[in-house]
Amino acid sequence: MHIAGLNGWSTRQKGNLYEKILSVVGESGKFLSGGQAQRLQIARALLRDTPLIILDEATSNLDSQTETVISQTIQQLKTYKTIIVIAHRLSTITEAEKIYFIEDGQLTGEGMHRELYQTHALYRQYIDQQAIETTKK
């Protein structure tokens, strides 16, 4: 459960969800908030024994603390798995080994975060707009 920021999940919940991982969540995740359902889906994907994981806007409904936990987990797992992250929230991808920047369906940049920040004007603009730490630049 720690993998997707779900440790302590049951202790933070009121009512139905105090059985931790054994909790019945209902069809289509009813009884879960959007963020809870998203964290559960991420945990399931990361725990599956597959060589490839694709995460599409995986942290869009998550707070920054949970996003950090998930990003750290991805960093640990990338040794064993190929992980493709599709994101508009660029803080999710700053530690990626390779970033592909796509504008209007066209690849306009590729490289590591620091390289793209220095050479790609729109990438730099997005990073600055999202106020991502300058230490990562």
N, C-alpha and C positions, 0 to 999 in steps of 0.2 A: 504494500500500500504506500510505502514511502516513495516509491518510484515516481508517482504522479502527485505527490503532495497530499496523499490521502491518509497518512498516519495521523492518528488523533481525530479522524473524521467523526467517529461515533461520539466522542466526548464533546464535540462542538455542536452536535445536532440536538434538537429538541424533539421529543416524541418518538417517532417510529424507527429511527435509524441507529439504535444503540447496540445492535448485534454485530457491528463491524462488517467484516467481509461476508458473513452469512446473511446479511440483511436481504430481505425480499424487496426489490425495488419496483416491481410491477412491469407490465408490458410497456415497451418503448421508454423505460426509465421513469415512469411517473413516480412521484414522490421525490424526485431529484430536481434540484435547480439546474439551470443550464450549465453553470460552472462545475457542479458535482458530476453531472452526466459526462461532460467533456473530460474531466480528470479520470473518471472510471474507464472511458474509452481509450485514453492514452495509456493507462496502466495495462489494459488488456493487450494493446498493440505492442507495447514494449516488452511484455512478458512472453508473448508468443515466440515460439522457436522457429523464426524465419530469418533468412539472411538479408531480407530487404524490408524496410519500413518506410512508408510514405505518410508524412504528416502534413495535411492541408489546413492551414490556419488553425493549427492545433491549440494555440494558446489565446485565441481571440476573446474568450469569455473568462479568462483567468486573471487574478490579481498578480501584481509583479512579483510577490514573494513566491507564489506557486510556480509562476513562469520560470523563475530562477532555479527552483528545485528540478523542474523538468529539463531545463537546459543543461544543468549539471549531469543529470542522468544520461541525457543524449551524448554528452561528451565522453562519459564512461563506456557507453555501449558502442560507440562508433568504431572501436577497436575490433568488435566481433560482428558488426552488422553494417550494411550500407543503409544510411538514413538520408532520405530526401525530405527536406523541409520546405514547404511552400508558405511564404509569409509576407504580409504587409507590415507587420510589427517587426521591424528590423532588429530589435534587440535580441530576438530569438535566433538570429543567424550570424551574429558577429564573430562567433568562434568556429564557424564552418571552415572546412578545408578548402572548399570551392564555392563561390557564390556566382550565380548566373542572374544578371539583371535583364529583365524583359520589359520592353516598352511597346505597347500596341502590337503585341504578338511577335516582335522582333527582338532577337538577342542583341543588346547594345553594350554589354560589358560582362566580363568574367574575371574572377580572381579572388584573392582573399580580401577580407574587410579593409585592412589598412591600404592595400593597393587600390581598391575601388574608390575608397574615400579620397585618395589623392588624385585619381585620374578620371573619375566619372562624375560630372557636375550634378546630374539629377540624383544619383545615389547619395552624394555628399549633402545635397539639399534635404533629402528625406531623413538622413541621419540627424542633421542639425534640427530639423523640424520636430523630430521625435525626442530631441534632447538626450540622446544616448551619450553616456559618459565619454568624455574626451580621452580618458586613459585607454579606451579601446580603439581610438582613431590612430 
